[in-house]
Each structure stands twice: as C-alpha cells, then as structure tokens.
Amino acid sequence: MAAHRADTTEVDALIVGGGPAGLTGAIYLGRFRRSFSLVDAGESRLGLIPTTHNHPGFPDGVDGPVLWARMKAQAERYGAVVRRGAIEAIRRDGEGFACELDGGDIRARYVLLATGVADRPPSANFAEAVQRGLIRVCPICDAYEVIDHEIGVIGIGERGAREALFLSDYSSRVTLLHAGQPDELGGALRAQLAERRIDLIETEIAGVAIEPANAIALELCDGGRLRFDTVYSALGMETRNGLAVALGVKINDAGCILVDEHQRTSVDGLYAAGDVVRGLNQISIAEAEAAIAATDIHNRLRASKPETSQ
C-alpha cells in the first residue's frame, strides 16, 4: 500500500463533480450516514441553464443556478462539504483509491465520477448567449419553448442535420448552417432536409452577435449576417473522461464511460454517473444514475463491514 502524503483525508467515498449527478450522490451518501468528500471544479452545465421546464416538480420551470443552489444546500444539510478544486489524478491504493488534490490526498474506498461534458462553443461569448437563452444546446430539453421560432442550427455532418430535423417538428422555420465540408453531409440527409423544407446554408460562422431586444445574429465568413430568434449549437461536446482514461476504464467511440446496471465502470470500485457516461444527457437521468451508484456503494460498504452498518 502506498505511503500517506502529508495532508491525507480518508473517506468511504469521493465524488468528483458537483453538478446534478454529483450532488445527488452526496445527498444519498449523506443520508446513508457515510463519510465522503465532494470535489467540484465549478464547471457544471447546470449553471448556464436559464430555465429548465422538464425537471419534475417545477411546473413553472426552475432556473439552472437556482436548482444547483437548492441541491447543494440539500446535500450540505446531510453533511456534504463541497470542496472547490480539480482532482489532479486518481491512482489505485490498496483496495481503494488515492486522489490528488491541492498537494494532498483523499483516500477513498470508492470513487464516483460525475465530471460531465463541455460543449464545443461556436463563439467566444457562448456562455453569455446560453445564459440569456439565445444559444441552446439541448433540443430534447427545451425545443418546446421555441415552437414557431426562427431557428438556426450550427452543426457539422449528421449531428447537425439530425438536430435540424428534430427541431422541424416544433417550427417550420429552421435553417441548418453546415460548418463542415460538403462531403460531411450525405445525400440521404440532404434529401431529408429538403423534404422537411429546412434551409441549408453551407458556411463557417465568423462570430455570434447578441443584438438589442434579446435577438441573436450569426456573422458569416463572407461578411453576411443572419438573424434568428434562437440558435442551437450542434457542434458536439468533449467528455471529461481524463481521470477515468488514466485508470484504464473502458469507454466507447464517443469517449463516454461504459458502466453496468449499478453504474460500475470496468475498474472495480470506480463508478460514473451523469453526462460523462453514455446515454441521454438529462438532469433527471443524471440524478437517477447517481442514486443508483450511491446506493450500490452503500450496500458494498455494508457487506464489507456488517457489524458496523447503519
């Protein structure tokens, strides 16, 4: 077993990430009366959401930062201490893990990765535009709110085309701005776009301008400008899987961590939940996955020390 570093904390479980999955895991582990640490780099996409309307229990919708703050307060009620920072590395240490943070170690029997994803931004002012509801990244989440809007979709290849086709169920005024090479958009998809009367413009985007009256304009490389009520970015995302990959965890072609029905990864003792795993990137699903993972962690701890179980 590796020697302890000067500043070492020992816990039953470490949660990496403080978004919906991480905070749900903390709520469950706290109520299971387990010792745990939660380390959050403050990069959850939840903080960018102006209002979510499909989270159960909020018929009038709830602002992303408000939901985030409520979940954090609930986790803290059950003993969570959210430490701001980024875990630098995770290594096996005996039957558990040693997780490096700020020059010290957190030693944990189990680790739950809830590190999420990062969207590929179409412009430097991406975060501001998302917070104002002008750029959106999840039509499953909020297409209902843009019914009959003038919608622009920035995308490349099949991903962009599929998103434009999905949105055409909500508005007859959809334009796909294809920012890739012409051969990245196949003939079958072009035919489907034409059949649904989706305008196709093949151009790269030079910039995104937020205009008065909460409108948005896309600046084209040829000097033109197109105005929309709403723009969807379908440029994909980067999965924050670095810690898992360094441990040899199995991932799919998209970089998502593969897990079983208990949210266990291919590395024993390491769990993953939320957008970092394959599946539908939704708040409620991230919460459910974290609940499954935390419950499995608790049950395994009980099984290993039945005489001290709660």
N, C-alpha and C positions, 0 to 999 in steps of 0.2 A: 504494500500500500504506500502511496506517495506521502512524503512528509507534509505536515501542515505548513502553510505560509503564515507570516506574522499576523495577518488580520484574517481570521477564518471564522465563518459562521456556519453552523451545522443545522440543517433543517430536514424535515421529511421530504419536502418538495420545493422545487424552484419553478416559478412561472416566468417565462421570458416574453414580454409583451403585455401592454396594458390597454388593449382595445376590448371590444365586446367579449372575445374568447378568453383573454387573459383575466379580465375582471370577473367573468362568470366562474372561471376556475377558482379564483380567490374566494368568492362568496361560498362556493361549495366546500372547499377545503377548510375555510374558517368555521363553517357550521359543522363540519366533521371533527372539529377540535384538533386539527393537525397543525404542526409547525411548518411554516412556509415563508418564502420570500417572493416578492413580485418585483421584477426589474423592468422599467419601461423607458424606452428612448423617446417617447412623446411623439411618435410618428403615425399614430393610428389614423386611418382614413375617416373614422367616425368624426373627428374634429373638424373635417371640411364640409360635412353634410349640412346644408342649410336647414332642411326639414325632411324627416323620413315619415312617410304616410303608411307604410306597410308593416310597421312593427306592432304586434298585437298589444292591446291595452291602451293605445293612444288614438282614439277615433278622430281627433283633430290634428294628428301628427305631432311630432316632437323634434325639436332642433337637435342636431347631432351633438354639439357641445353640451347641451343640457342633459341628454341621455347619458353621455360619457360621465359627466359630473355626478349624476344620480347613482350610476353603477359604482363609481369609485367610492362614494360615500357609503353605499351599502356594503361594499367589501371591507371598508375600514371599520364599520360597525362590528364586524366579526373578526377583527384582529389584523386585517391586512395593513402592512406598511409598504406603500409604493415607493420604491427607490428609483430615482431618476438616473438613467445612465444606460450604457450599452454593454452587454456581456461580450467580452473580447474573445473568449474561447471557452470551449467545454471539452473536458477530457475525462476518460474513464478513470475512476479512483476506487479500487476495490469493487464492491458490489454497487457502488453508486457513481456519482459524477462530481468533479471539481470544476467550478465555473468561475472564471476570472472576471473580476470587477474592481476597477479603481485600485489596482495593486494588491488586492486581497483575493481570497477565495470564498465562495459559497459552496459548501459541500452538501449535496442533496442525494437522497436515495433515488428520487425520481425527478425528472425534468419534463415540464410541459412547454413546448414551443408554440407560441401564439404570435409569431412575428409578422404575419400578414404579407401584404404585397405593396409595391409602389407603382403608381400609374406612370406611363411614359407621357410626359407633358407635351402638348403641341406648342406651347409658348411659355415665356418667362413669367407671365402673370397668371399662370394656370391656377394656382391656389386661390387667388382673389376671385377669379371668374367662377370657380366651383362654389366658393362660399356664397356668392351672390346668385347662384342658381342659373348662371348663363352658360357655363360649360357643365355637362353632365357625363358620367362615366358608366352608368348602370341603367339601361332601359328597363330591365326587369324591376328595378326599384321604383322608377319614377316616370315611366312613359305615360301613365295615366294622367299625370299633371301637365303634359304637353299636348293633350288632344287638340287637334286642328291648328297647332303652331306651325310657323315656318321653321323647319328643322334642317340644320346642316349636320352632316356626319363626316368627320375626318377619319379616314381609315386607309388601310392597305390590304389588298387582296381579299381573300374570302372573309376574314373577320369583319372588315368594313362593310362588305356587301351584305353579309348576314344581318348586321346590326341595322342597316338601312331598310332591309326587307322587313325586319321585326317592327320597326317604327312605322312602316307604312300601314300597319293595322290601326294606328292611332291618328295619323294625319295623311292627307292626300298631297301634302306639300313637303316632300322630303327630297333633299339633294345630297348625293354622295360625292364628296371631294376626295378623289382617289389620289393619294400622295405617293404611291409606289410606281413601279414600272408598268407599262401597259400589259406585258405578258403575265403579270402577277394576278390579273383579273381575267379568269377564263371565260370562254364564250357562253357556257351554260349560265353562269352567273349574270353576265351582261344581258342575256335574253330575259332572265327573271326580273332584273331591274327594269328593263324596258316594258315588260308585261305589266308590272305594278306602277308604271309611269313615274318612276324615280329618276330625276335628272342626274346625269353623270357628268362630272367635270374632272378631267384628269390634270391635276396641278399640285404642286407643292405649296404649302402655306408659309408665307413670309412672316406673318405675325397675327396676333389676335388683339383687336381693339375693343375696349369697353366704352360704349357710347352713352350719351345722356339718355334719360328715360329708361335706363336699365336694358339697353339693347346691346347686341354684340355684332361685330363685323370681322370678317376674315380677310386679311390682306394677302393678295396673291403675288406670286413672284413676278408676274408680268405688269404689276402696278395696279391691277384691278382690285375692287373691294366688293364683297358680297355681305349683305346684312341678313341676319336671322333673328328670330325670337329666342331660339335655343340651339346650342351646338352640342353634339355628342362627340366625344373623343373615343375612337375605337382603335387606338394605336397599341393596345395591349398593355402589359404590366410586367414588372420584374418581381419574381417571387423571392422574398427574403429568406433564402434557404441555406445561407452560408455556413451557419453553425451546424446544421444537420449534415450537409455535404462533407464537412471536415471530419465528421464522425463516421462516415461511410454509409449513411442512411440511403435507402432506395428511393429514387424519385422517378417521375415519368418524363416524357419528352418535353413537357412544358415547364419542367422544374418544380412541379408540385410534389410535396412529400407524400409518399404512399403509406396508408395506415390501414389497420384492420377494423373490425366492428367495435373495438374498445378504444380506438384512436391510438393504438400502439404502433410505433414505427418498426422498422426491421432491426433496430438496435434496442435490446432489452432495457427497459426502464425509461426509455425516451418516448414521449408522447407528442402529438401535434394536433392542433385544432384551429379552425378558422380558415381564412383565405389562403394560408400557406399550404393547405392540403388540397387535393383535387376535389372538385365539386362546385356547387353553386355558391358564389360569393355573396352571401346574405347575412345580415346581422343575426337574425333568429337562428340560422343554421350554425353560425359560429358559436352562439351561446349553447345550443344543444350539444354540439361536439365537445365543448369544454366541460359540460356537465357529465357527459359520458366518461371523459378522461379522468376527471377528478374523482368520480365515484369508483372507477377501477383502481386508481391509485390508493384510495382509502381502503378498499377491500383487500388489496395486496398487502398493505401495511398491517391490517388486522390479522391476516393469515400468517404473517411472519412473526407477530408478537401477540398472540391471542390473549395472553394473561394480562395485558395492559390495554386492550382495546376499549374504545368508548362506544 
